[in-house]
């Protein structure tokens, strides 16, 4: 029997993982570190400095420094000059991971939250920016097909700012800044908006308290996007379900 055959390898015992041709396992040898895809995902949205990456991810300084160094060595990230400072930018090799990052995020939205019983209430340090940049993963594609609507989100308070959210035929694009031509405009307290977007707060209650207003057309964000808490059955999602069941009760 040839020494290089699969049968021969089996006869001598359990092989080392690196000897097995398994595309999934070998890919994870390269990108399987906990923070690799998280950092590449952040940099796909634009070059960022060390401090901004810390604020966006919560990674400890020593760990972040080591991961960025490794990503640079592996060719996924590079340092570029931005005025007087140096920032990190994604390379073409890093950008090639974008479909994988998108699929992973959508898996967690559509399966992970509910099946793993994720408690969405724990995301109490979430910034409006992190939610807005996650909207493409939260999009209800079946409702967005054939649609063409632009939302402008104006948030006040800590973490506030202005964003445009464009839905165009089943795709979602989010950009920082005012919308050139918005169909619907939301103006809200940043913290309250986060609660509504995650499903932790009921939008009607927030409007009644004067913490959010909506102007323009009849389209609504919650029609086009999943609310994580509703997927998990928690928070406002539980309350909505309870109200519905009470209405059905004899």
N, C-alpha and C positions, 0 to 999 in steps of 0.2 A: 504494500500500500504506500503511495507517495507520501513523503513526510509533510508536504504542504497541504494535503487534502483536509476538508472539514472533519472527516472521520478520524484522521490521525490526531487532530487537535483535541477532539473529544476524548480520545483514548488516553491521553496523557493528563487529563484533569481539567479543572476550570481555567479558562483562559483569562488573561488580563483584559479589562474593558477596552483598552485602546487597540486590541487585536481584532475586535469585532467590527465589521462594517455595518454600522447602524447610524443613518443620517441624523436622526433625532439626538441620539446620545453624543455623537461627535460635534454636532452644532452646539449642544449645551456645554461641551468642553470649552468652547470659545466664549459663549455669551450667557452661560448659566449662572454667573454670579448674581446675587440678589439685586444689585443696584445697576447693572449694566444697561438693561432696557429702560429703566426709569430715567437714567441720566441721558441716554440717547434720545428718548422721547422729549425730554425738556429742551434739548439742543436742536431738535428738528424744527421747533417753533422759532428759533433764532439764537444767535450767539449770546452767551451769558457769562457773567463773572462768578467767581467762587462764592461770594457772599449771597448772590441771588440764587444760586443753585442750592445753597444751604437753606435759605428761606422757603424755597419751593418744595424741597424734599424732606427736610428735617434730618438729613444725614449728619452724623457727628463729623467734626472737622478732619480728624485723622483718617477716618474711613473714606471720606469724600476725596481727600488728597490722594490717597492710595488708589482709589478706583479711577480717578481722572488720569493719573499717571499710567495705569495699566491700559486704559482705553486709548490713550495717546500712543503708547507702544504698539498696540494691536492695530492701529490705523483707523479706528472708528471716530476719533476726536483729534482736533488739532488746536493749538493756541494761535490766536491771531491778534494783531494790534488793533485797538479801538481807541484812537486818540492817545491819551497818556497812559492807558492801562492795557493789560493783556486780558483777553477773554477766551472762553472755550467755544469752539464751533464744531458742528458735525461735518464729517467728510462724506464723500460719495459712498464709501463703504458703510459708514454709519447710517446714511439715509436709506441704504438698501434694506435695513431692518424695519422700515416703516410699516409694510404690510403685516409683519409678524406682531409688531406692537399694537396695531389696530385690531388684529384678530384676538389677541390676548385680552385687550380691554373689553371688546364686545363679548367675549366668552364670560368674563366676570360679571358684566351687566346682565346678560341674558340667562346665565346659569349659576354663577358663583354666589351672588347675593342671596338668592332664595334657597338654593340647594345646600349651601354651607351655613345657612342661618346667620348671615352677617348682621350685626347690630349697627345700623346706620347712625344711630344716636351718638356713637363714639367719635364721629368725625367732627368734633366740636372746634377744631382748630382750622377747619377748611376756610380758605379765602374765596371771595367771589371769583377771582381770577382763575383759581384751580377748577372751579365748577364750569365756568364759561369755556375754558379751554378743553374741557371734557365733553362738551355738548355734542361734537361729532360722533362720539362713541355712544351717546344716549339717544341718538336720533331714532325715531320710529320710521324706518324706511318706507313701510307700506303707506303711511299717511303723508309722507313727504314727496312721493312720486308725483310728477306733474305739477307740483306746487312751485310758486315763485313769490316769495315773501321775504321782506327784510325787517328785522326787529332792531331797535336801538335801545340799549340798556344803559340807563344813567343811574349810577349808584352813589349814594352819599354816605359819609362816615368812614370809619377805618376800613381800608382795603377797597375804597370806592374808586370810581373812574367811569369811563364811557367805553362801551363796546358795541360793535355791530354784529348781528347774527343773521347771515343770509342763508335761506333754504332755497336751493335751486334743483328741481327735478331729482329728488332723492338724495341730495348731498347737502352738507352743512359746512359753511365756512365762517369762522369767527376771527374778527380783527379788532385790534385796539383802536379806538377813535370813533368819531361821529360817523353815522351812516350818511352817504351822499343823498339818498332818497329813501327814508324809512317809511314803511307802511304802518307800523305799530311802534309806539314808544312807551317804555316802562321807566318810571322814575320812582326810586325806592331807597329806603334805608338798606345799606349793604348787608348788615347782619340778618335783617328780616327777609331780604331777597334770597339769601343762602338757605334759610329755613324753608322757604316756599319751594325753591328749586330741588332741594333734597326730599321734600315731602314731609318735613318735620312740622311745618306750620301750614294752616289752611289759608289759601290766598284771600278768601272772602273776609276772614277775620283780620288779616293784615291790612286790607283795604279799609275796613271799617275803622281801624285804629289810626288811619291816616299815614301809615308807613309805606304805602305803595299806591301809585296811580297808573292808569293805563289810558293812552290816547291813540286815536287813529282808527284803524279797521277792527273788524271783529275777530281776527285771528288771535290765537292765544298760544303762548309758549308751551303750556302743559299739554296741548293737543299734539304737538310734534315731538315731544321728548318724554322719555321715561323718567319717572321720579324714583330714585333708588329706594326710598322708604316704602313706597307703594309696592315695589317688587318684593321687598322683604316681609311685607305685611305688618310693618311697624309704624309707630308715630301717627301722623295724620292719615296715613293709609289705613291703619287699623280703625281709626275713628270714622273715616268715610264708609268703610265696610260695615261698621256697627250701625251707622245711621241708615244705610241702605237696608240692612236686615230688620231694623226696627220698623221701617216703612212697610216692609213686606209682611210683617207679623200681623195676625188676625186681631 
